[in-house]
């Protein structure tokens, strides 16, 4: 990392090069210490949030990316507040991470909006290419700024700061326009009523905070770029007064970096996810619900199967006196019920393959529900080759061997 050059400027008048280490100034040292402490405290809260996300096994990977980037941003900001006057590369890195953080937020909300409007093709053909080009632009500008460094006397006038601020302002406006459009489109959709209160409030909270942050950044960099002059230096914009500079730069840094991170901490909250889905999702492609597409299709197929073959809740409720325990299906991890029957020791058994069977004995009849494949050695029971529902009827008179037959439900 290269320190700033010292080709221009008067170090005595320059208020930007003062701090706790080089060119010590009490007021500047207090400013940098307070800002660094705020960044460290924010970093602690971000780390706690990340731990909470992992404990809950939150299924949405965008949230993890947002907070991991926020953690690195807080770390870089803390270092930049302390020694940024010596190493401008830290300032450019913090700016880039802030833009990357908002880019992930944009991808999260735009992809969700595309799915809500049933236009998932937009994600692959529009959203992903646009955001990739945006990140490429920000990376190029930030790297150019890191290489082309000058002294603190003229650093604020470099064009790279204004270029990054314009990029930040532009994507925030695009995000706002997309939010207005999606809000208007979802007004008349009754199925999205749950989206109309908390999600909308969180969305517009993010928009207002990032809008304010972008406006402050672009205004500050525009004034420094077009009003200042290399002869008078950046210090002249603050009348060569450390008090004015420390006050303005502290508000600027908090508004640009810390306030958006605080908003993200408040808005994004983890929800408890399913263990199986989380493990599968780690090796799968994610959709915006946090569930892999393969699992989503399995869940949809499972619900279609239930509507076809499994009786209604009223029929299931007629099975009395049998304890039920929750189980997790091996292909969708959806919760269902096992019913454990009372099995007589004389009941025939089979060593052949079996699937899950739910059997009950009530009022002189045996009722079987579920998926079953029973070997012919089990007795006078027909072999079931396809999923169906039925009831096995038998009279228990004398020593007569029960005769069992399936009665198929209409599908």
Phi, psi and omega per residue, in radians:
X1 nan 2.285 -3.068
X2 -1.662 2.341 3.040
X3 -1.281 2.903 3.132
X4 -1.130 2.588 3.021
X5 -1.301 2.853 -3.129
X6 -2.178 0.724 -3.064
X7 -1.362 -0.556 -3.038
X8 -2.143 2.809 2.892
X9 1.794 2.870 3.083
X10 -1.969 1.940 -3.053
X11 -1.132 -0.414 3.129
X12 -1.282 -0.721 -3.124
X13 -1.445 -0.503 -3.034
X14 -1.119 2.079 -3.142
X15 -1.556 -0.234 -3.065
X16 -1.419 -0.327 -3.083
X17 -1.696 0.140 -3.133
X18 -1.536 2.619 3.121
X19 -3.074 -2.699 -3.119
X20 -1.539 -0.298 -3.030
X21 -1.973 -1.225 -3.119
X22 -1.592 2.287 -3.101
X23 0.931 1.182 -3.037
X24 -1.059 2.369 3.020
X25 -2.498 2.313 -3.035
X26 -1.075 -0.849 -3.105
X27 -1.138 -0.716 3.118
X28 -1.155 -0.654 3.122
X29 -1.158 -0.687 3.089
X30 -1.100 -0.751 3.134
X31 -1.047 -0.887 -3.102
X32 -1.145 -0.624 -3.141
X33 -1.179 -0.757 3.136
X34 -1.126 -0.767 3.129
X35 -1.121 -0.727 3.124
X36 -1.141 -0.683 3.101
X37 -1.122 -0.714 3.095
X38 -1.091 -0.683 3.112
X39 -1.157 -0.691 3.136
X40 -1.172 -0.749 3.112
X41 -1.088 -0.746 3.085
X42 -1.078 -0.695 3.106
X43 -1.066 -0.694 3.120
X44 -1.084 -0.778 3.123
X45 -1.132 -0.641 3.111
X46 -1.150 -0.734 3.118
X47 -1.111 -0.733 3.090
X48 -1.085 -0.659 3.104
X49 -1.145 -0.707 3.116
X50 -1.099 -0.752 3.103
X51 -1.066 -0.730 3.125
X52 -1.096 -0.691 3.098
X53 -1.078 -0.726 -3.139
X54 -1.237 -0.620 3.102
X55 -1.131 -0.734 3.139
X56 -1.344 -0.216 -3.049
X57 0.957 0.866 -3.130
X58 -1.038 2.294 -3.021
X59 -1.414 -0.225 -3.045
X60 -1.571 1.940 -3.044
X61 -1.293 -0.396 3.078
X62 -1.015 -0.671 -3.112
X63 -1.133 -0.727 3.097
X64 -1.041 -0.797 -3.121
X65 -1.092 -0.719 3.142
X66 -1.051 -0.795 -3.061
X67 -1.367 -0.531 3.046
X68 -1.164 -0.727 3.070
X69 -1.131 -0.680 3.112
X70 -1.102 -0.663 3.125
X71 -1.115 -0.795 3.111
X72 -1.135 -0.659 3.122
X73 -1.088 -0.758 3.113
X74 -1.100 -0.699 3.126
X75 -1.109 -0.788 3.139
X76 -1.190 -0.681 3.118
X77 -1.091 -0.722 3.105
X78 -1.034 -0.758 3.099
X79 -1.195 -0.651 -3.137
X80 -1.162 -0.667 3.125
X81 -1.095 -0.572 -3.084
X82 -1.475 -0.815 -3.027
X83 -2.195 0.369 -3.133
X84 -1.120 -0.451 3.106
X85 -1.186 -0.416 3.114
X86 -1.606 -0.607 -3.048
X87 -2.211 1.621 -3.131
X88 -1.165 -0.301 3.117
X89 -1.038 -0.545 3.099
X90 -1.143 -0.682 3.111
X91 -1.120 -0.757 3.128
X92 -1.163 -0.652 3.109
X93 -1.118 -0.733 3.113
X94 -1.104 -0.721 3.104
X95 -1.094 -0.760 -3.138
X96 -1.112 -0.734 -3.140
X97 -1.147 -0.607 3.087
X98 -1.147 -0.717 3.077
X99 -1.155 -0.673 3.105
X100 -1.131 -0.694 3.103
X101 -1.031 -0.823 -3.124
X102 -1.231 -0.531 3.080
X103 -1.093 -0.704 3.096
X104 -1.138 -0.694 3.093
X105 -1.085 -0.732 3.100
X106 -1.064 -0.790 -3.140
X107 -1.089 -0.683 3.117
X108 -1.062 -0.918 -3.046
X109 -1.301 -0.653 3.136
X110 -1.194 -0.672 3.102
X111 -1.165 -0.695 3.088
X112 -1.123 -0.699 3.104
X113 -1.132 -0.714 3.110
X114 -1.095 -0.680 3.118
X115 -1.220 -0.671 3.117
X116 -1.078 -0.703 3.132
X117 -1.502 0.104 3.132
X118 1.011 0.761 3.071
X119 -2.216 1.000 -3.108
X120 -1.097 -0.375 3.134
X121 -1.140 -0.429 3.138
X122 -1.118 -0.544 -3.106
X123 -1.057 -0.833 -3.085
X124 -1.341 -0.591 -3.002
X125 -1.685 -0.337 -3.083
X126 -2.189 -1.007 -2.986
X127 -1.117 -0.915 -3.113
X128 -1.066 -0.817 3.105
X129 -1.087 -0.725 -3.121
X130 -1.109 -0.790 -3.125
X131 -1.207 -0.591 3.078
X132 -1.131 -0.749 3.088
X133 -1.124 -0.655 3.118
X134 -1.111 -0.797 3.119
X135 -1.134 -0.647 3.098
X136 -1.099 -0.732 3.100
X137 -1.095 -0.832 -3.124
X138 -1.100 -0.699 3.123
X139 -1.106 -0.753 -3.132
X140 -1.101 -0.818 -3.123
X141 -1.125 -0.745 -3.134
X142 -1.113 -0.729 3.118
X143 -1.145 -0.682 3.089
X144 -1.102 -0.703 3.107
X145 -1.162 -0.623 3.113
X146 -1.156 -0.569 -3.113
X147 -1.425 -0.768 -3.056
X148 -1.595 1.311 -3.105
X149 -1.738 2.634 3.063
X150 -2.306 -3.016 3.106
X151 -1.323 2.904 3.135
X152 -1.114 -0.312 -3.134
X153 -1.124 -0.591 -3.107
X154 -2.229 0.101 -3.049
X155 -1.082 -0.662 -3.092
X156 -1.167 -0.267 -3.119
X157 -1.612 -0.047 3.137
X158 -1.108 2.510 -3.061
X159 -1.217 -0.319 -3.034
X160 -1.168 -0.603 3.115
X161 -1.110 -0.781 -3.137
X162 -1.176 -0.633 3.114
X163 -1.122 -0.717 3.098
X164 -1.202 -0.647 3.120
X165 -1.160 -0.691 3.089
X166 -1.110 -0.709 3.104
X167 -1.095 -0.738 3.104
X168 -1.094 -0.809 -3.129
X169 -1.109 -0.697 -3.102
X170 -1.144 -0.779 -3.092
X171 -1.248 -0.515 3.071
X172 -1.167 -0.698 3.099
X173 -1.135 -0.712 3.104
X174 -1.106 -0.701 3.106
X175 -1.118 -0.692 3.125
X176 -1.144 -0.775 3.125
X177 -1.076 -0.753 3.113
X178 -1.103 -0.679 3.131
X179 -1.150 -0.711 3.100
X180 -1.106 -0.744 -3.130
X181 -1.116 -0.814 -3.125
X182 -1.143 -0.699 3.110
X183 -1.074 -0.733 3.120
X184 -1.151 -0.709 -3.121
X185 -1.197 -0.546 -3.077
X186 -1.603 0.051 -3.121
X187 -1.056 -0.742 -3.040
X188 -1.650 0.147 -3.123
X189 -1.662 1.881 -3.068
X190 -1.173 -0.512 -3.115
X191 -1.191 -0.255 3.132
X192 -1.791 0.477 -3.132
X193 -1.093 -0.599 3.129
X194 -1.181 -0.366 3.133
X195 -1.382 -0.273 -2.939
X196 -1.423 -0.204 -3.135
X197 -1.956 -1.330 -3.044
X198 -1.206 -0.745 -3.123
X199 -1.122 -0.706 3.134
X200 -1.169 -0.670 3.102
X201 -1.096 -0.778 3.121
X202 -1.122 -0.710 -3.129
X203 -1.063 -0.830 -3.101
X204 -1.309 -0.394 2.995
X205 -1.134 -0.792 3.092
X206 -1.081 -0.745 -3.117
X207 -1.091 -0.823 -3.088
X208 -1.121 -0.721 -3.120
X209 -1.174 -0.812 -3.135
X210 -1.237 -0.517 3.041
X211 -1.124 -0.796 3.101
X212 -1.091 -0.775 3.136
X213 -1.084 -0.745 -3.141
X214 -1.177 -0.683 3.120
X215 -1.122 -0.757 3.119
X216 -1.085 -0.766 -3.102
X217 -1.160 -0.789 -3.086
X218 -1.228 -0.589 3.093
X219 -1.169 -0.792 -3.139
X220 -1.086 -0.835 -3.097
X221 -1.235 -0.545 3.097
X222 -1.182 -0.738 3.099
X223 -1.106 -0.782 -3.138
X224 -1.131 -0.621 -3.080
X225 -1.324 -0.755 -2.961
X226 -1.827 -0.295 -3.134
X227 -1.711 -0.710 -3.106
X228 -1.253 2.859 3.110
X229 -2.347 2.638 -3.123
X230 -1.144 -0.500 -3.135
X231 -1.178 -0.794 -3.116
X232 -1.485 -0.443 3.101
X233 1.416 2.980 3.111
X234 -1.134 -0.546 -3.099
X235 -1.085 -0.499 -3.124
X236 -1.175 -0.458 3.093
X237 -1.110 -0.376 3.134
X238 -1.976 0.351 3.095
X239 1.031 0.475 3.135
X240 0.958 0.567 -3.097
X241 -2.009 2.131 -3.096
X242 -1.144 -0.568 -3.126
X243 -1.102 -0.860 3.137
X244 -1.107 -0.763 -3.117
X245 -1.105 -0.817 -3.112
X246 -1.107 -0.709 -3.140
X247 -1.141 -0.835 -3.085
X248 -1.203 -0.763 -3.087
X249 -1.212 -0.543 3.099
X250 -1.166 -0.803 3.100
X251 -1.098 -0.692 -3.133
X252 -1.109 -0.818 -3.111
X253 -1.159 -0.727 3.125
X254 -1.121 -0.758 -3.125
X255 -1.182 -0.621 -3.050
X256 -1.409 -0.674 -2.999
X257 -1.955 -0.846 -2.953
X258 -1.430 -0.725 -3.108
X259 -1.067 -0.778 3.059
X260 -1.033 -0.670 3.118
X261 -1.182 -0.683 3.080
X262 -1.091 -0.683 3.113
X263 -1.122 -0.745 3.108
X264 -1.074 -0.688 3.109
X265 -1.082 -0.624 -3.112
X266 -1.409 -0.640 -3.011
X267 -1.387 -0.833 -3.047
X268 -1.529 2.068 -3.130
X269 -2.180 2.461 -3.137
X270 -1.330 2.619 3.003
X271 -2.110 2.612 -3.084
X272 -1.245 2.145 -3.129
X273 -1.788 2.884 3.128
X274 -1.341 2.384 -3.084
X275 -1.066 -0.812 -3.092
X276 -1.125 -0.786 3.130
X277 -1.092 -0.649 3.136
X278 -1.144 -0.713 -3.133
X279 -1.198 -0.700 3.109
X280 -1.164 -0.671 -3.072
X281 -1.156 -0.448 -3.124
X282 -1.108 -0.456 -3.134
X283 -1.954 0.310 -3.042
X284 -2.241 2.955 3.063
X285 -1.445 2.423 -3.030
X286 -1.718 2.516 2.879
X287 -1.819 -3.073 -2.998
X288 -1.359 -0.189 3.037
X289 -1.484 -0.029 -3.134
X290 1.451 0.105 -3.127
X291 -1.987 2.332 3.131
X292 -1.056 2.645 -3.122
X293 -1.055 -0.637 -3.131
X294 -1.126 -0.714 3.113
X295 -1.207 -0.669 3.125
X296 -1.080 -0.750 3.124
X297 -1.146 -0.630 3.093
X298 -1.136 -0.703 3.124
X299 -1.121 -0.764 3.117
X300 -1.084 -0.736 3.107
X301 -1.116 -0.628 3.133
X302 -1.148 -0.751 3.128
X303 -1.139 -0.673 3.069
X304 -1.093 -0.686 3.102
X305 -1.107 -0.754 -3.135
X306 -1.050 -0.731 -3.136
X307 -1.135 -0.496 -3.098
X308 -1.435 -0.729 -2.891
X309 -2.064 -0.384 -3.036
X310 -1.697 2.359 -3.075
X311 -1.151 2.953 -3.113
X312 -1.240 2.983 3.128
X313 -1.094 -0.538 3.130
X314 -1.142 -0.736 3.123
X315 -1.164 -0.700 3.133
X316 -1.161 -0.598 -3.116
X317 -1.175 -0.323 -3.139
X318 -1.308 -0.183 3.114
X319 -1.446 1.865 -3.023
X320 -1.872 2.729 2.988
X321 1.294 0.285 -3.118
X322 -2.117 2.193 3.124
X323 -1.228 2.513 3.108
X324 -2.098 2.477 3.086
X325 -2.189 2.501 3.114
X326 -1.220 2.541 3.049
X327 -2.357 2.919 3.094
X328 -2.080 2.146 -3.140
X329 -1.157 2.495 -3.049
X330 -1.301 -0.215 -3.098
X331 -1.978 -0.234 3.074
X332 -2.291 -0.174 -3.069
X333 0.989 0.509 3.033
X334 -1.484 2.535 -3.092
X335 -1.443 2.364 3.082
X336 -2.418 -2.683 -3.109
X337 -2.421 2.433 2.887
X338 -1.755 2.511 2.978
X339 -2.044 2.094 -3.060
X340 -1.639 2.094 -3.046
X341 -1.442 2.904 2.976
X342 -1.546 1.916 -3.042
X343 -1.776 2.212 3.113
X344 -1.349 2.535 3.106
X345 -1.049 -0.487 -3.119
X346 -1.425 -0.082 -3.083
X347 -1.130 2.398 3.130
X348 -1.133 2.515 3.098
X349 -2.091 2.911 -3.113
X350 -2.453 2.518 3.059
X351 -1.630 0.020 -3.110
X352 -1.346 3.079 -3.122
X353 -1.200 2.458 3.124
X354 -2.327 2.601 2.915
X355 -1.870 3.122 -3.079
X356 -1.141 2.302 -3.135
X357 -2.206 2.431 3.077
X358 -2.052 1.993 -3.035
X359 -2.216 2.459 3.043
X360 -2.414 2.727 -3.138
X361 -2.142 1.975 -3.084
X362 -2.622 2.292 3.046
X363 0.977 0.795 3.069
X364 1.253 0.366 3.108
X365 -2.460 2.733 3.082
X366 -2.000 2.188 -3.105
X367 -1.928 2.262 3.124
X368 -2.076 2.326 3.129
X369 -2.358 2.456 3.057
X370 2.112 -2.919 3.118
X371 -1.630 2.259 -3.073
X372 -2.571 2.426 2.954
X373 -2.314 1.878 -3.017
X374 -1.991 2.405 -3.095
X375 -1.188 2.693 3.121
X376 -1.138 -0.335 -3.127
X377 -1.249 -0.151 -3.086
X378 -1.297 -0.192 -3.097
X379 2.177 -2.723 -3.103
X380 -1.434 1.111 -3.136
X381 -2.198 2.268 -3.125
X382 -1.277 2.584 -3.138
X383 -1.459 2.304 -3.103
X384 -1.758 2.119 -3.103
X385 -1.806 -0.147 -3.111
X386 -2.441 2.748 3.135
X387 -1.095 2.261 3.099
X388 -2.743 3.019 3.085
X389 -2.154 2.540 3.106
X390 -2.915 -3.115 3.078
X391 -2.335 2.437 -3.138
X392 -1.729 2.064 -3.078
X393 -1.841 2.497 -3.128
X394 -2.710 2.521 2.952
X395 -1.707 2.411 -3.046
X396 -1.791 0.508 -3.126
X397 -1.368 2.313 3.073
X398 1.052 -2.532 3.139
X399 -1.748 0.348 -3.091
X400 -1.164 2.344 3.094
X401 -1.222 2.266 -3.109
X402 -1.052 2.397 3.053
X403 -1.848 2.160 -3.005
X404 -2.031 2.433 3.042
X405 -2.572 2.653 -3.131
X406 -1.570 2.456 2.952
X407 -1.971 1.945 -3.053
X408 -1.294 2.481 2.982
X409 -1.419 2.581 3.072
X410 -1.262 2.299 -3.105
X411 -1.749 nan nan
